[in-house]
Amino acid sequence: DKQINPHVEYISSYIGNGGPRFFLSIIPNEPAPNNAFMIVKTKSAADALIMQKRIREFAASELAHINVRTELISRGTVPPGVV
């Protein structure tokens, strides 16, 4: 929802596998039906930090029974803008 999350440009999600290897620093998990991988592209590095906090808060309140991990990633010298 763009009104609730104006910081987000796009989201890609992969269910059952770790997604493609598109960054040299990211090695996808082995395929497993109980795994999901999500990329949240934000408009800026500051927005990435905001979304990382919001994702952690949502996971703690709504997905407490699931292991959720957030990680900032970047490409080259570009500051982190993806959660």
PDB file of N, CA, C and O in Angstrom, chain B, residues numbered from 101:
ATOM      1  N   ASP B 101       0.845  -1.172   0.000  1.00  0.00           N
ATOM      2  CA  ASP B 101       0.000   0.000   0.000  1.00  0.00           C
ATOM      3  C   ASP B 101       0.894   1.240   0.000  1.00  0.00           C
ATOM      4  O   ASP B 101       1.628   1.480   0.959  1.00  0.00           O
ATOM      5  N   LYS B 102       0.832   2.009  -1.055  1.00  0.00           N
ATOM      6  CA  LYS B 102       1.690   3.196  -1.202  1.00  0.00           C
ATOM      7  C   LYS B 102       1.422   4.249  -0.131  1.00  0.00           C
ATOM      8  O   LYS B 102       2.325   5.004   0.231  1.00  0.00           O
ATOM      9  N   GLN B 103       0.190   4.308   0.379  1.00  0.00           N
ATOM     10  CA  GLN B 103      -0.104   5.294   1.420  1.00  0.00           C
ATOM     11  C   GLN B 103       0.529   4.902   2.754  1.00  0.00           C
ATOM     12  O   GLN B 103       1.001   5.765   3.494  1.00  0.00           O
ATOM     13  N   ILE B 104       0.541   3.622   3.059  1.00  0.00           N
ATOM     14  CA  ILE B 104       1.127   3.156   4.320  1.00  0.00           C
ATOM     15  C   ILE B 104       2.646   3.086   4.231  1.00  0.00           C
ATOM     16  O   ILE B 104       3.340   3.367   5.208  1.00  0.00           O
ATOM     17  N   ASN B 105       3.169   2.710   3.057  1.00  0.00           N
ATOM     18  CA  ASN B 105       4.616   2.542   2.864  1.00  0.00           C
ATOM     19  C   ASN B 105       5.102   3.377   1.680  1.00  0.00           C
ATOM     20  O   ASN B 105       5.477   2.814   0.652  1.00  0.00           O
ATOM     21  N   PRO B 106       5.105   4.707   1.802  1.00  0.00           N
ATOM     22  CA  PRO B 106       5.522   5.554   0.677  1.00  0.00           C
ATOM     23  C   PRO B 106       7.012   5.442   0.348  1.00  0.00           C
ATOM     24  O   PRO B 106       7.448   5.913  -0.703  1.00  0.00           O
ATOM     25  N   HIS B 107       7.792   4.829   1.228  1.00  0.00           N
ATOM     26  CA  HIS B 107       9.236   4.700   1.041  1.00  0.00           C
ATOM     27  C   HIS B 107       9.603   3.589   0.050  1.00  0.00           C
ATOM     28  O   HIS B 107      10.742   3.526  -0.413  1.00  0.00           O
ATOM     29  N   VAL B 108       8.650   2.720  -0.274  1.00  0.00           N
ATOM     30  CA  VAL B 108       8.934   1.522  -1.069  1.00  0.00           C
ATOM     31  C   VAL B 108       8.734   1.785  -2.562  1.00  0.00           C
ATOM     32  O   VAL B 108       7.707   2.320  -2.980  1.00  0.00           O
ATOM     33  N   GLU B 109       9.740   1.396  -3.360  1.00  0.00           N
ATOM     34  CA  GLU B 109       9.616   1.460  -4.819  1.00  0.00           C
ATOM     35  C   GLU B 109       9.003   0.176  -5.359  1.00  0.00           C
ATOM     36  O   GLU B 109       8.073   0.224  -6.164  1.00  0.00           O
ATOM     37  N   TYR B 110       9.517  -0.975  -4.922  1.00  0.00           N
ATOM     38  CA  TYR B 110       8.946  -2.256  -5.334  1.00  0.00           C
ATOM     39  C   TYR B 110       9.329  -3.343  -4.354  1.00  0.00           C
ATOM     40  O   TYR B 110      10.242  -3.184  -3.545  1.00  0.00           O
ATOM     41  N   ILE B 111       8.605  -4.464  -4.444  1.00  0.00           N
ATOM     42  CA  ILE B 111       8.869  -5.644  -3.616  1.00  0.00           C
ATOM     43  C   ILE B 111       8.915  -6.858  -4.534  1.00  0.00           C
ATOM     44  O   ILE B 111       8.068  -7.011  -5.413  1.00  0.00           O
ATOM     45  N   SER B 112       9.897  -7.711  -4.329  1.00  0.00           N
ATOM     46  CA  SER B 112       9.970  -9.005  -5.003  1.00  0.00           C
ATOM     47  C   SER B 112      10.012 -10.066  -3.926  1.00  0.00           C
ATOM     48  O   SER B 112      10.725  -9.920  -2.933  1.00  0.00           O
ATOM     49  N   SER B 113       9.252 -11.132  -4.114  1.00  0.00           N
ATOM     50  CA  SER B 113       9.284 -12.204  -3.118  1.00  0.00           C
ATOM     51  C   SER B 113       9.414 -13.544  -3.812  1.00  0.00           C
ATOM     52  O   SER B 113       8.936 -13.742  -4.929  1.00  0.00           O
ATOM     53  N   TYR B 114      10.071 -14.457  -3.120  1.00  0.00           N
ATOM     54  CA  TYR B 114      10.334 -15.796  -3.618  1.00  0.00           C
ATOM     55  C   TYR B 114       9.929 -16.777  -2.526  1.00  0.00           C
ATOM     56  O   TYR B 114      10.478 -16.744  -1.425  1.00  0.00           O
ATOM     57  N   ILE B 115       8.991 -17.633  -2.819  1.00  0.00           N
ATOM     58  CA  ILE B 115       8.502 -18.608  -1.849  1.00  0.00           C
ATOM     59  C   ILE B 115       9.057 -19.977  -2.231  1.00  0.00           C
ATOM     60  O   ILE B 115       8.953 -20.404  -3.381  1.00  0.00           O
ATOM     61  N   GLY B 116       9.648 -20.655  -1.253  1.00  0.00           N
ATOM     62  CA  GLY B 116      10.174 -21.994  -1.490  1.00  0.00           C
ATOM     63  C   GLY B 116      11.610 -22.026  -1.960  1.00  0.00           C
ATOM     64  O   GLY B 116      12.205 -23.100  -2.060  1.00  0.00           O
ATOM     65  N   ASN B 117      12.189 -20.848  -2.255  1.00  0.00           N
ATOM     66  CA  ASN B 117      13.607 -20.807  -2.610  1.00  0.00           C
ATOM     67  C   ASN B 117      14.174 -19.457  -2.218  1.00  0.00           C
ATOM     68  O   ASN B 117      13.434 -18.580  -1.773  1.00  0.00           O
ATOM     69  N   GLY B 118      15.458 -19.281  -2.373  1.00  0.00           N
ATOM     70  CA  GLY B 118      16.130 -18.062  -1.953  1.00  0.00           C
ATOM     71  C   GLY B 118      16.232 -17.012  -3.024  1.00  0.00           C
ATOM     72  O   GLY B 118      16.935 -16.019  -2.840  1.00  0.00           O
ATOM     73  N   GLY B 119      15.551 -17.195  -4.146  1.00  0.00           N
ATOM     74  CA  GLY B 119      15.610 -16.214  -5.220  1.00  0.00           C
ATOM     75  C   GLY B 119      16.877 -16.352  -6.038  1.00  0.00           C
ATOM     76  O   GLY B 119      17.740 -17.174  -5.731  1.00  0.00           O
ATOM     77  N   PRO B 120      16.985 -15.547  -7.079  1.00  0.00           N
ATOM     78  CA  PRO B 120      18.168 -15.621  -7.942  1.00  0.00           C
ATOM     79  C   PRO B 120      19.382 -14.990  -7.283  1.00  0.00           C
ATOM     80  O   PRO B 120      19.250 -14.166  -6.378  1.00  0.00           O
ATOM     81  N   ARG B 121      20.543 -15.371  -7.731  1.00  0.00           N
ATOM     82  CA  ARG B 121      21.771 -14.743  -7.221  1.00  0.00           C
ATOM     83  C   ARG B 121      22.024 -13.517  -8.088  1.00  0.00           C
ATOM     84  O   ARG B 121      22.604 -13.618  -9.169  1.00  0.00           O
ATOM     85  N   PHE B 122      21.595 -12.383  -7.615  1.00  0.00           N
ATOM     86  CA  PHE B 122      21.688 -11.156  -8.401  1.00  0.00           C
ATOM     87  C   PHE B 122      22.696 -10.169  -7.840  1.00  0.00           C
ATOM     88  O   PHE B 122      23.069  -9.216  -8.523  1.00  0.00           O
ATOM     89  N   PHE B 123      23.143 -10.379  -6.609  1.00  0.00           N
ATOM     90  CA  PHE B 123      24.194  -9.571  -6.001  1.00  0.00           C
ATOM     91  C   PHE B 123      25.327 -10.515  -5.636  1.00  0.00           C
ATOM     92  O   PHE B 123      25.081 -11.638  -5.194  1.00  0.00           O
ATOM     93  N   LEU B 124      26.549 -10.079  -5.815  1.00  0.00           N
ATOM     94  CA  LEU B 124      27.679 -10.931  -5.448  1.00  0.00           C
ATOM     95  C   LEU B 124      27.716 -11.192  -3.952  1.00  0.00           C
ATOM     96  O   LEU B 124      28.226 -12.223  -3.514  1.00  0.00           O
ATOM     97  N   SER B 125      27.174 -10.255  -3.155  1.00  0.00           N
ATOM     98  CA  SER B 125      27.216 -10.412  -1.703  1.00  0.00           C
ATOM     99  C   SER B 125      26.069 -11.262  -1.161  1.00  0.00           C
ATOM    100  O   SER B 125      26.036 -11.552   0.035  1.00  0.00           O
ATOM    101  N   ILE B 126      25.146 -11.659  -2.001  1.00  0.00           N
ATOM    102  CA  ILE B 126      23.992 -12.439  -1.556  1.00  0.00           C
ATOM    103  C   ILE B 126      24.072 -13.839  -2.161  1.00  0.00           C
ATOM    104  O   ILE B 126      24.126 -13.992  -3.381  1.00  0.00           O
ATOM    105  N   ILE B 127      24.078 -14.831  -1.327  1.00  0.00           N
ATOM    106  CA  ILE B 127      24.029 -16.223  -1.777  1.00  0.00           C
ATOM    107  C   ILE B 127      22.671 -16.758  -1.362  1.00  0.00           C
ATOM    108  O   ILE B 127      22.391 -16.859  -0.168  1.00  0.00           O
ATOM    109  N   PRO B 128      21.816 -17.105  -2.329  1.00  0.00           N
ATOM    110  CA  PRO B 128      20.466 -17.567  -1.986  1.00  0.00           C
ATOM    111  C   PRO B 128      20.484 -18.852  -1.175  1.00  0.00           C
ATOM    112  O   PRO B 128      21.392 -19.674  -1.300  1.00  0.00           O
ATOM    113  N   ASN B 129      19.464 -19.008  -0.343  1.00  0.00           N
ATOM    114  CA  ASN B 129      19.295 -20.246   0.419  1.00  0.00           C
ATOM    115  C   ASN B 129      18.936 -21.385  -0.518  1.00  0.00           C
ATOM    116  O   ASN B 129      18.428 -21.172  -1.618  1.00  0.00           O
ATOM    117  N   GLU B 130      19.207 -22.583  -0.065  1.00  0.00           N
ATOM    118  CA  GLU B 130      18.795 -23.759  -0.826  1.00  0.00           C
ATOM    119  C   GLU B 130      17.266 -23.808  -0.868  1.00  0.00           C
ATOM    120  O   GLU B 130      16.613 -23.408   0.096  1.00  0.00           O
ATOM    121  N   PRO B 131      16.689 -24.292  -1.967  1.00  0.00           N
ATOM    122  CA  PRO B 131      15.228 -24.396  -2.041  1.00  0.00           C
ATOM    123  C   PRO B 131      14.661 -25.239  -0.901  1.00  0.00           C
ATOM    124  O   PRO B 131      15.185 -26.308  -0.586  1.00  0.00           O
ATOM    125  N   ALA B 132      13.590 -24.748  -0.290  1.00  0.00           N
ATOM    126  CA  ALA B 132      12.887 -25.452   0.785  1.00  0.00           C
ATOM    127  C   ALA B 132      11.475 -24.878   0.859  1.00  0.00           C
ATOM    128  O   ALA B 132      11.312 -23.659   0.804  1.00  0.00           O
ATOM    129  N   PRO B 133      10.462 -25.715   0.983  1.00  0.00           N
ATOM    130  CA  PRO B 133       9.082 -25.223   0.983  1.00  0.00           C
ATOM    131  C   PRO B 133       8.737 -24.333   2.172  1.00  0.00           C
ATOM    132  O   PRO B 133       7.724 -23.634   2.142  1.00  0.00           O
ATOM    133  N   ASN B 134       9.558 -24.347   3.215  1.00  0.00           N
ATOM    134  CA  ASN B 134       9.274 -23.537   4.398  1.00  0.00           C
ATOM    135  C   ASN B 134      10.078 -22.240   4.437  1.00  0.00           C
ATOM    136  O   ASN B 134      10.109 -21.577   5.474  1.00  0.00           O
ATOM    137  N   ASN B 135      10.730 -21.859   3.333  1.00  0.00           N
ATOM    138  CA  ASN B 135      11.522 -20.636   3.275  1.00  0.00           C
ATOM    139  C   ASN B 135      10.909 -19.626   2.322  1.00  0.00           C
ATOM    140  O   ASN B 135      10.287 -19.989   1.324  1.00  0.00           O
ATOM    141  N   ALA B 136      11.093 -18.364   2.642  1.00  0.00           N
ATOM    142  CA  ALA B 136      10.695 -17.276   1.754  1.00  0.00           C
ATOM    143  C   ALA B 136      11.780 -16.211   1.802  1.00  0.00           C
ATOM    144  O   ALA B 136      12.460 -16.049   2.815  1.00  0.00           O
ATOM    145  N   PHE B 137      11.933 -15.499   0.719  1.00  0.00           N
ATOM    146  CA  PHE B 137      12.946 -14.459   0.583  1.00  0.00           C
ATOM    147  C   PHE B 137      12.252 -13.263  -0.046  1.00  0.00           C
ATOM    148  O   PHE B 137      11.548 -13.413  -1.045  1.00  0.00           O
ATOM    149  N   MET B 138      12.438 -12.074   0.525  1.00  0.00           N
ATOM    150  CA  MET B 138      11.758 -10.897   0.018  1.00  0.00           C
ATOM    151  C   MET B 138      12.751  -9.750  -0.133  1.00  0.00           C
ATOM    152  O   MET B 138      13.591  -9.522   0.737  1.00  0.00           O
ATOM    153  N   ILE B 139      12.644  -9.036  -1.240  1.00  0.00           N
ATOM    154  CA  ILE B 139      13.460  -7.855  -1.486  1.00  0.00           C
ATOM    155  C   ILE B 139      12.518  -6.654  -1.445  1.00  0.00           C
ATOM    156  O   ILE B 139      11.493  -6.631  -2.127  1.00  0.00           O
ATOM    157  N   VAL B 140      12.877  -5.666  -0.642  1.00  0.00           N
ATOM    158  CA  VAL B 140      12.094  -4.436  -0.563  1.00  0.00           C
ATOM    159  C   VAL B 140      13.014  -3.307  -1.023  1.00  0.00           C
ATOM    160  O   VAL B 140      13.941  -2.934  -0.305  1.00  0.00           O
ATOM    161  N   LYS B 141      12.767  -2.769  -2.198  1.00  0.00           N
ATOM    162  CA  LYS B 141      13.582  -1.681  -2.755  1.00  0.00           C
ATOM    163  C   LYS B 141      12.983  -0.364  -2.311  1.00  0.00           C
ATOM    164  O   LYS B 141      11.815  -0.079  -2.573  1.00  0.00           O
ATOM    165  N   THR B 142      13.794   0.439  -1.636  1.00  0.00           N
ATOM    166  CA  THR B 142      13.340   1.729  -1.144  1.00  0.00           C
ATOM    167  C   THR B 142      13.911   2.858  -2.002  1.00  0.00           C
ATOM    168  O   THR B 142      14.772   2.637  -2.853  1.00  0.00           O
ATOM    169  N   LYS B 143      13.421   4.053  -1.763  1.00  0.00           N
ATOM    170  CA  LYS B 143      13.827   5.207  -2.555  1.00  0.00           C
ATOM    171  C   LYS B 143      15.167   5.786  -2.114  1.00  0.00           C
ATOM    172  O   LYS B 143      15.822   6.484  -2.889  1.00  0.00           O
ATOM    173  N   SER B 144      15.584   5.506  -0.875  1.00  0.00           N
ATOM    174  CA  SER B 144      16.856   6.041  -0.375  1.00  0.00           C
ATOM    175  C   SER B 144      17.381   5.146   0.751  1.00  0.00           C
ATOM    176  O   SER B 144      16.682   4.261   1.244  1.00  0.00           O
ATOM    177  N   ALA B 145      18.625   5.402   1.139  1.00  0.00           N
ATOM    178  CA  ALA B 145      19.215   4.656   2.258  1.00  0.00           C
ATOM    179  C   ALA B 145      18.473   4.946   3.554  1.00  0.00           C
ATOM    180  O   ALA B 145      18.277   4.048   4.373  1.00  0.00           O
ATOM    181  N   ALA B 146      18.061   6.187   3.744  1.00  0.00           N
ATOM    182  CA  ALA B 146      17.302   6.543   4.951  1.00  0.00           C
ATOM    183  C   ALA B 146      15.969   5.804   4.978  1.00  0.00           C
ATOM    184  O   ALA B 146      15.531   5.344   6.032  1.00  0.00           O
ATOM    185  N   ASP B 147      15.327   5.691   3.818  1.00  0.00           N
ATOM    186  CA  ASP B 147      14.062   4.953   3.725  1.00  0.00           C
ATOM    187  C   ASP B 147      14.267   3.469   4.032  1.00  0.00           C
ATOM    188  O   ASP B 147      13.393   2.824   4.611  1.00  0.00           O
ATOM    189  N   ALA B 148      15.420   2.935   3.644  1.00  0.00           N
ATOM    190  CA  ALA B 148      15.705   1.526   3.925  1.00  0.00           C
ATOM    191  C   ALA B 148      15.751   1.277   5.426  1.00  0.00           C
ATOM    192  O   ALA B 148      15.252   0.260   5.907  1.00  0.00           O
ATOM    193  N   LEU B 149      16.345   2.198   6.160  1.00  0.00           N
ATOM    194  CA  LEU B 149      16.407   2.059   7.622  1.00  0.00           C
ATOM    195  C   LEU B 149      15.011   2.151   8.240  1.00  0.00           C
ATOM    196  O   LEU B 149      14.699   1.430   9.187  1.00  0.00           O
ATOM    197  N   ILE B 150      14.181   3.034   7.705  1.00  0.00           N
ATOM    198  CA  ILE B 150      12.797   3.148   8.189  1.00  0.00           C
ATOM    199  C   ILE B 150      12.053   1.850   7.953  1.00  0.00           C
ATOM    200  O   ILE B 150      11.382   1.342   8.852  1.00  0.00           O
ATOM    201  N   MET B 151      12.166   1.309   6.747  1.00  0.00           N
ATOM    202  CA  MET B 151      11.447   0.074   6.415  1.00  0.00           C
ATOM    203  C   MET B 151      11.995  -1.112   7.188  1.00  0.00           C
ATOM    204  O   MET B 151      11.229  -1.990   7.585  1.00  0.00           O
ATOM    205  N   GLN B 152      13.295  -1.161   7.410  1.00  0.00           N
ATOM    206  CA  GLN B 152      13.869  -2.250   8.195  1.00  0.00           C
ATOM    207  C   GLN B 152      13.262  -2.255   9.596  1.00  0.00           C
ATOM    208  O   GLN B 152      12.915  -3.314  10.120  1.00  0.00           O
ATOM    209  N   LYS B 153      13.135  -1.088  10.195  1.00  0.00           N
ATOM    210  CA  LYS B 153      12.527  -0.977  11.526  1.00  0.00           C
ATOM    211  C   LYS B 153      11.063  -1.393  11.486  1.00  0.00           C
ATOM    212  O   LYS B 153      10.605  -2.112  12.374  1.00  0.00           O
ATOM    213  N   ARG B 154      10.321  -0.955  10.471  1.00  0.00           N
ATOM    214  CA  ARG B 154       8.899  -1.293  10.365  1.00  0.00           C
ATOM    215  C   ARG B 154       8.702  -2.796  10.158  1.00  0.00           C
ATOM    216  O   ARG B 154       7.776  -3.387  10.713  1.00  0.00           O
ATOM    217  N   ILE B 155       9.571  -3.406   9.363  1.00  0.00           N
ATOM    218  CA  ILE B 155       9.472  -4.855   9.121  1.00  0.00           C
ATOM    219  C   ILE B 155       9.739  -5.615  10.418  1.00  0.00           C
ATOM    220  O   ILE B 155       9.020  -6.559  10.747  1.00  0.00           O
ATOM    221  N   ARG B 156      10.764  -5.208  11.148  1.00  0.00           N
ATOM    222  CA  ARG B 156      11.080  -5.875  12.422  1.00  0.00           C
ATOM    223  C   ARG B 156       9.938  -5.732  13.419  1.00  0.00           C
ATOM    224  O   ARG B 156       9.594  -6.690  14.112  1.00  0.00           O
ATOM    225  N   GLU B 157       9.349  -4.542  13.496  1.00  0.00           N
ATOM    226  CA  GLU B 157       8.226  -4.329  14.410  1.00  0.00           C
ATOM    227  C   GLU B 157       7.016  -5.175  14.009  1.00  0.00           C
ATOM    228  O   GLU B 157       6.366  -5.778  14.863  1.00  0.00           O
ATOM    229  N   PHE B 158       6.718  -5.216  12.708  1.00  0.00           N
ATOM    230  CA  PHE B 158       5.594  -6.025  12.222  1.00  0.00           C
ATOM    231  C   PHE B 158       5.842  -7.501  12.517  1.00  0.00           C
ATOM    232  O   PHE B 158       4.943  -8.202  12.983  1.00  0.00           O
ATOM    233  N   ALA B 159       7.049  -7.971  12.248  1.00  0.00           N
ATOM    234  CA  ALA B 159       7.374  -9.380  12.483  1.00  0.00           C
ATOM    235  C   ALA B 159       7.241  -9.735  13.959  1.00  0.00           C
ATOM    236  O   ALA B 159       6.740 -10.808  14.295  1.00  0.00           O
ATOM    237  N   ALA B 160       7.685  -8.844  14.842  1.00  0.00           N
ATOM    238  CA  ALA B 160       7.599  -9.116  16.278  1.00  0.00           C
ATOM    239  C   ALA B 160       6.154  -9.182  16.761  1.00  0.00           C
ATOM    240  O   ALA B 160       5.829  -9.989  17.631  1.00  0.00           O
ATOM    241  N   SER B 161       5.294  -8.347  16.207  1.00  0.00           N
ATOM    242  CA  SER B 161       3.902  -8.325  16.680  1.00  0.00           C
ATOM    243  C   SER B 161       2.988  -9.305  15.952  1.00  0.00           C
ATOM    244  O   SER B 161       2.061  -9.847  16.554  1.00  0.00           O
ATOM    245  N   GLU B 162       3.238  -9.539  14.665  1.00  0.00           N
ATOM    246  CA  GLU B 162       2.316 -10.353  13.861  1.00  0.00           C
ATOM    247  C   GLU B 162       2.866 -11.723  13.462  1.00  0.00           C
ATOM    248  O   GLU B 162       2.098 -12.621  13.119  1.00  0.00           O
ATOM    249  N   LEU B 163       4.177 -11.886  13.504  1.00  0.00           N
ATOM    250  CA  LEU B 163       4.809 -13.132  13.039  1.00  0.00           C
ATOM    251  C   LEU B 163       5.789 -13.673  14.076  1.00  0.00           C
ATOM    252  O   LEU B 163       6.854 -14.182  13.727  1.00  0.00           O
ATOM    253  N   ALA B 164       5.427 -13.561  15.337  1.00  0.00           N
ATOM    254  CA  ALA B 164       6.349 -13.941  16.415  1.00  0.00           C
ATOM    255  C   ALA B 164       6.781 -15.402  16.343  1.00  0.00           C
ATOM    256  O   ALA B 164       7.846 -15.748  16.853  1.00  0.00           O
ATOM    257  N   HIS B 165       5.986 -16.259  15.728  1.00  0.00           N
ATOM    258  CA  HIS B 165       6.296 -17.688  15.645  1.00  0.00           C
ATOM    259  C   HIS B 165       7.181 -18.024  14.438  1.00  0.00           C
ATOM    260  O   HIS B 165       7.498 -19.191  14.208  1.00  0.00           O
ATOM    261  N   ILE B 166       7.577 -17.009  13.673  1.00  0.00           N
ATOM    262  CA  ILE B 166       8.377 -17.208  12.465  1.00  0.00           C
ATOM    263  C   ILE B 166       9.723 -16.523  12.642  1.00  0.00           C
ATOM    264  O   ILE B 166       9.798 -15.445  13.232  1.00  0.00           O
ATOM    265  N   ASN B 167      10.782 -17.135  12.139  1.00  0.00           N
ATOM    266  CA  ASN B 167      12.113 -16.541  12.175  1.00  0.00           C
ATOM    267  C   ASN B 167      12.229 -15.544  11.016  1.00  0.00           C
ATOM    268  O   ASN B 167      12.341 -15.945   9.858  1.00  0.00           O
ATOM    269  N   VAL B 168      12.203 -14.258  11.330  1.00  0.00           N
ATOM    270  CA  VAL B 168      12.307 -13.203  10.322  1.00  0.00           C
ATOM    271  C   VAL B 168      13.619 -12.473  10.536  1.00  0.00           C
ATOM    272  O   VAL B 168      13.944 -12.068  11.653  1.00  0.00           O
ATOM    273  N   ARG B 169      14.372 -12.307   9.453  1.00  0.00           N
ATOM    274  CA  ARG B 169      15.658 -11.618   9.521  1.00  0.00           C
ATOM    275  C   ARG B 169      15.679 -10.534   8.455  1.00  0.00           C
ATOM    276  O   ARG B 169      15.309 -10.782   7.307  1.00  0.00           O
ATOM    277  N   THR B 170      16.111  -9.329   8.831  1.00  0.00           N
ATOM    278  CA  THR B 170      16.256  -8.251   7.850  1.00  0.00           C
ATOM    279  C   THR B 170      17.732  -7.933   7.696  1.00  0.00           C
ATOM    280  O   THR B 170      18.511  -8.056   8.641  1.00  0.00           O
ATOM    281  N   GLU B 171      18.102  -7.526   6.505  1.00  0.00           N
ATOM    282  CA  GLU B 171      19.493  -7.225   6.218  1.00  0.00           C
ATOM    283  C   GLU B 171      19.543  -6.134   5.160  1.00  0.00           C
ATOM    284  O   GLU B 171      18.851  -6.221   4.146  1.00  0.00           O
ATOM    285  N   LEU B 172      20.356  -5.107   5.386  1.00  0.00           N
ATOM    286  CA  LEU B 172      20.555  -4.077   4.381  1.00  0.00           C
ATOM    287  C   LEU B 172      21.586  -4.577   3.386  1.00  0.00           C
ATOM    288  O   LEU B 172      22.626  -5.109   3.776  1.00  0.00           O
ATOM    289  N   ILE B 173      21.305  -4.408   2.113  1.00  0.00           N
ATOM    290  CA  ILE B 173      22.261  -4.792   1.081  1.00  0.00           C
ATOM    291  C   ILE B 173      22.427  -3.623   0.122  1.00  0.00           C
ATOM    292  O   ILE B 173      21.540  -2.779  -0.001  1.00  0.00           O
ATOM    293  N   SER B 174      23.561  -3.580  -0.551  1.00  0.00           N
ATOM    294  CA  SER B 174      23.813  -2.507  -1.502  1.00  0.00           C
ATOM    295  C   SER B 174      24.583  -3.051  -2.692  1.00  0.00           C
ATOM    296  O   SER B 174      25.090  -4.173  -2.670  1.00  0.00           O
ATOM    297  N   ARG B 175      24.657  -2.242  -3.715  1.00  0.00           N
ATOM    298  CA  ARG B 175      25.409  -2.602  -4.913  1.00  0.00           C
ATOM    299  C   ARG B 175      26.581  -1.649  -5.034  1.00  0.00           C
ATOM    300  O   ARG B 175      26.386  -0.434  -5.073  1.00  0.00           O
ATOM    301  N   GLY B 176      27.786  -2.172  -5.094  1.00  0.00           N
ATOM    302  CA  GLY B 176      28.966  -1.341  -5.277  1.00  0.00           C
ATOM    303  C   GLY B 176      29.101  -0.295  -4.199  1.00  0.00           C
ATOM    304  O   GLY B 176      28.999  -0.599  -3.010  1.00  0.00           O
ATOM    305  N   THR B 177      29.332   0.954  -4.615  1.00  0.00           N
ATOM    306  CA  THR B 177      29.516   2.042  -3.666  1.00  0.00           C
ATOM    307  C   THR B 177      28.216   2.769  -3.334  1.00  0.00           C
ATOM    308  O   THR B 177      28.223   3.749  -2.589  1.00  0.00           O
ATOM    309  N   VAL B 178      27.110   2.295  -3.883  1.00  0.00           N
ATOM    310  CA  VAL B 178      25.824   2.914  -3.617  1.00  0.00           C
ATOM    311  C   VAL B 178      25.422   2.612  -2.174  1.00  0.00           C
ATOM    312  O   VAL B 178      25.540   1.468  -1.736  1.00  0.00           O
ATOM    313  N   PRO B 179      24.951   3.613  -1.426  1.00  0.00           N
ATOM    314  CA  PRO B 179      24.532   3.327  -0.045  1.00  0.00           C
ATOM    315  C   PRO B 179      23.349   2.377  -0.016  1.00  0.00           C
ATOM    316  O   PRO B 179      22.600   2.294  -0.989  1.00  0.00           O
ATOM    317  N   PRO B 180      23.170   1.665   1.078  1.00  0.00           N
ATOM    318  CA  PRO B 180      22.075   0.715   1.150  1.00  0.00           C
ATOM    319  C   PRO B 180      20.730   1.371   0.871  1.00  0.00           C
ATOM    320  O   PRO B 180      20.413   2.423   1.426  1.00  0.00           O
ATOM    321  N   GLY B 181      19.942   0.736   0.004  1.00  0.00           N
ATOM    322  CA  GLY B 181      18.617   1.232  -0.318  1.00  0.00           C
ATOM    323  C   GLY B 181      17.648   0.076  -0.455  1.00  0.00           C
ATOM    324  O   GLY B 181      16.501   0.257  -0.864  1.00  0.00           O
ATOM    325  N   VAL B 182      18.114  -1.107  -0.112  1.00  0.00           N
ATOM    326  CA  VAL B 182      17.279  -2.302  -0.216  1.00  0.00           C
ATOM    327  C   VAL B 182      17.297  -2.993   1.126  1.00  0.00           C
ATOM    328  O   VAL B 182      18.355  -3.143   1.737  1.00  0.00           O
ATOM    329  N   VAL B 183      16.134  -3.417   1.592  1.00  0.00           N
ATOM    330  CA  VAL B 183      16.039  -4.174   2.837  1.00  0.00           C
ATOM    331  C   VAL B 183      15.763  -5.610   2.472  1.00  0.00           C
ATOM    332  O   VAL B 183      15.639  -6.458   3.355  1.00  0.00           O
TER     333      VAL B 183
END
